Amino acid sequence: MQESTAVDETRFAVRASRRNGIDRIFLIGELDRTSVLVLERELLGIAHAGWAVILDLRDLTSIDRWGLRTLQRAAQRAVPSSWRLSIINGRGPVLDAFEEAGIDHLLSGPNLPELLDGGDGEWSAISPSGARGASQQPPSDSRERP
């Protein structure tokens, strides 16, 4: 079981797990002007020097310019703050949005063996900042382009 933070439970949710100093954050639904503060709060709560954060976009259905700027700022903050940020699994309209904005260089490859396979132990659920309980994934008909 993994904890979630949600904004309008059918539009955006965050699910997080941790293993060996790596936090893997799954973004679910639509990352837009109304939901970027949830992601910002989550990143502020987990980013620690020497740790790694993986943002997994596989369940993100759309992203607008606010979402793109939020991810770009997070990537810029990671290096001087001594934590590593990897953004993976951008697909479809999300990948298109990164490419159209000219920031697709922020996307890491889909396989990060040095982070995901390194070390021992299982991934364990962590409670996202300000968690209000579990949320559901967005319905399939909510997949619209920003």
Kinemage of the C-alpha trace (Angstrom):
@kinemage 1
@onewidth
@group {chain A} dominant
@subgroup {mainchain}
@vectorlist {calphas} color= white
{ca met a 1} P 0.000 0.000 0.000
{ca gln a 2} L 1.301 3.416 -0.888
{ca glu a 3} L 0.206 6.793 0.362
{ca ser a 4} L -1.106 9.458 -1.977
{ca thr a 5} L -1.572 13.183 -2.008
{ca ala a 6} L -4.400 14.351 -4.234
{ca val a 7} L -5.829 17.496 -5.777
{ca asp a 8} L -9.363 16.862 -6.962
{ca glu a 9} L -8.896 13.127 -6.681
{ca thr a 10} L -9.772 12.506 -10.322
{ca arg a 11} L -7.269 15.039 -11.707
{ca phe a 12} L -3.903 14.685 -9.951
{ca ala a 13} L -2.290 12.477 -7.329
{ca val a 14} L 1.184 11.699 -6.038
{ca arg a 15} L 2.252 8.239 -4.879
{ca ala a 16} L 5.672 7.780 -3.315
{ca ser a 17} L 7.989 4.984 -2.226
{ca arg a 18} L 11.549 4.837 -0.868
{ca arg a 19} L 14.463 2.426 -1.021
{ca asn a 20} L 18.096 2.924 -0.019
{ca gly a 21} L 18.042 6.725 -0.119
{ca ile a 22} L 16.024 6.908 -3.325
{ca asp a 23} L 12.547 8.406 -3.360
{ca arg a 24} L 10.409 7.406 -6.338
{ca ile a 25} L 7.505 9.760 -6.913
{ca phe a 26} L 4.737 8.682 -9.280
{ca leu a 27} L 2.745 11.566 -10.765
{ca ile a 28} L -0.782 10.546 -11.725
{ca gly a 29} L -3.248 12.526 -13.835
{ca glu a 30} L -2.861 16.154 -14.902
{ca leu a 31} L 0.039 18.332 -13.744
{ca asp a 32} L -1.169 21.868 -14.321
{ca arg a 33} L -1.568 25.262 -12.727
{ca thr a 34} L -3.993 23.875 -10.142
{ca ser a 35} L -1.780 20.976 -9.059
{ca val a 36} L 1.834 22.203 -9.180
{ca leu a 37} L 1.801 23.280 -5.529
{ca val a 38} L 1.165 19.682 -4.474
{ca leu a 39} L 4.274 18.579 -6.362
{ca glu a 40} L 6.332 21.503 -5.011
{ca arg a 41} L 5.344 20.620 -1.434
{ca glu a 42} L 6.230 16.972 -2.035
{ca leu a 43} L 9.659 17.803 -3.443
{ca leu a 44} L 10.444 20.188 -0.594
{ca gly a 45} L 9.536 17.472 1.879
{ca ile a 46} L 11.759 14.756 0.430
{ca ala a 47} L 14.754 16.361 -1.300
{ca his a 48} L 17.834 15.834 0.885
{ca ala a 49} L 21.511 16.298 0.091
{ca gly a 50} L 23.052 13.078 -1.135
{ca trp a 51} L 19.683 11.484 -1.947
{ca ala a 52} L 18.082 10.781 -5.282
{ca val a 53} L 14.549 11.557 -6.415
{ca ile a 54} L 12.953 9.844 -9.381
{ca leu a 55} L 9.856 11.457 -10.835
{ca asp a 56} L 7.986 8.781 -12.744
{ca leu a 57} L 5.598 10.270 -15.323
{ca arg a 58} L 4.170 6.994 -16.675
{ca asp a 59} L 0.686 7.791 -15.288
{ca leu a 60} L 0.765 11.510 -16.054
{ca thr a 61} L -1.841 12.166 -18.741
{ca ser a 62} L -1.128 15.832 -19.418
{ca ile a 63} L 1.149 18.664 -18.387
{ca asp a 64} L 0.800 22.374 -19.046
{ca arg a 65} L 3.416 25.143 -19.025
{ca trp a 66} L 3.064 25.508 -15.240
{ca gly a 67} L 3.879 21.840 -14.758
{ca leu a 68} L 6.808 22.033 -17.158
{ca arg a 69} L 8.212 25.092 -15.371
{ca thr a 70} L 7.850 23.365 -12.008
{ca leu a 71} L 9.840 20.358 -13.214
{ca gln a 72} L 12.435 22.596 -14.842
{ca arg a 73} L 12.912 24.577 -11.606
{ca ala a 74} L 13.181 21.338 -9.604
{ca ala a 75} L 15.945 20.133 -11.932
{ca gln a 76} L 17.769 23.457 -11.559
{ca arg a 77} L 17.535 23.303 -7.745
{ca ala a 78} L 18.764 19.714 -7.491
{ca val a 79} L 22.396 20.218 -8.522
{ca pro a 80} L 23.369 23.074 -6.185
{ca ser a 81} L 21.413 21.406 -3.367
{ca ser a 82} L 23.383 18.146 -3.839
{ca trp a 83} L 20.466 15.837 -4.584
{ca arg a 84} L 19.879 13.998 -7.813
{ca leu a 85} L 16.682 14.324 -9.838
{ca ser a 86} L 15.746 11.949 -12.625
{ca ile a 87} L 12.548 12.354 -14.625
{ca ile a 88} L 11.476 9.166 -16.377
{ca asn a 89} L 8.710 7.600 -18.463
{ca gly a 90} L 7.340 10.681 -20.212
{ca arg a 91} L 4.954 9.411 -22.898
{ca gly a 92} L 2.428 10.607 -25.466
{ca pro a 93} L 1.160 14.140 -24.857
{ca val a 94} L 3.503 14.573 -21.879
{ca leu a 95} L 6.572 13.763 -23.973
{ca asp a 96} L 5.219 16.005 -26.749
{ca ala a 97} L 4.883 18.895 -24.276
{ca phe a 98} L 8.518 18.487 -23.139
{ca glu a 99} L 9.694 18.427 -26.762
{ca glu a 100} L 7.576 21.434 -27.797
{ca ala a 101} L 8.931 23.428 -24.833
{ca gly a 102} L 12.506 22.447 -25.779
{ca ile a 103} L 13.192 20.832 -22.399
{ca asp a 104} L 13.122 17.157 -23.328
{ca his a 105} L 16.782 17.037 -22.209
{ca leu a 106} L 15.373 16.937 -18.650
{ca leu a 107} L 13.992 13.455 -19.283
{ca ser a 108} L 16.211 10.572 -18.258
{ca gly a 109} L 16.118 7.280 -20.093
{ca pro a 110} L 13.406 4.829 -19.059
{ca asn a 111} L 15.985 2.591 -17.390
{ca leu a 112} L 18.020 3.853 -14.486
{ca pro a 113} L 19.772 0.674 -13.362
{ca glu a 114} L 22.260 2.483 -11.146
{ca leu a 115} L 19.370 3.904 -9.099
{ca leu a 116} L 16.581 1.369 -9.378
{ca asp a 117} L 18.544 -1.865 -9.163
{ca gly a 118} L 21.319 -0.780 -6.813
{ca gly a 119} L 21.341 -1.897 -3.205
{ca asp a 120} L 19.260 -4.333 -1.240
{ca gly a 121} L 15.761 -4.155 0.128
{ca glu a 122} L 12.265 -3.539 -1.070
{ca trp a 123} L 10.580 -0.298 -2.039
{ca ser a 124} L 8.452 0.854 0.889
{ca ala a 125} L 5.598 3.330 0.823
{ca ile a 126} L 6.272 6.772 2.202
{ca ser a 127} L 3.694 9.331 3.154
{ca pro a 128} L 3.646 12.289 0.796
{ca ser a 129} L 3.698 15.703 2.425
{ca gly a 130} L 0.241 16.714 3.590
{ca ala a 131} L -1.240 13.339 2.687
{ca arg a 132} L -5.003 13.211 2.955
{ca gly a 133} L -5.397 9.543 2.212
{ca ala a 134} L -5.379 7.443 -0.898
{ca ser a 135} L -6.783 8.628 -4.170
{ca gln a 136} L -7.849 6.934 -7.331
{ca gln a 137} L -6.237 7.147 -10.704
{ca pro a 138} L -7.939 9.470 -13.170
{ca pro a 139} L -10.517 7.904 -15.467
{ca ser a 140} L -9.237 7.015 -18.927
{ca asp a 141} L -11.460 9.650 -20.567
{ca ser a 142} L -9.546 12.454 -18.792
{ca arg a 143} L -6.572 12.092 -21.162
{ca glu a 144} L -6.555 15.453 -22.910
{ca arg a 145} L -3.724 17.447 -24.313
{ca pro a 146} L -2.704 20.760 -22.650
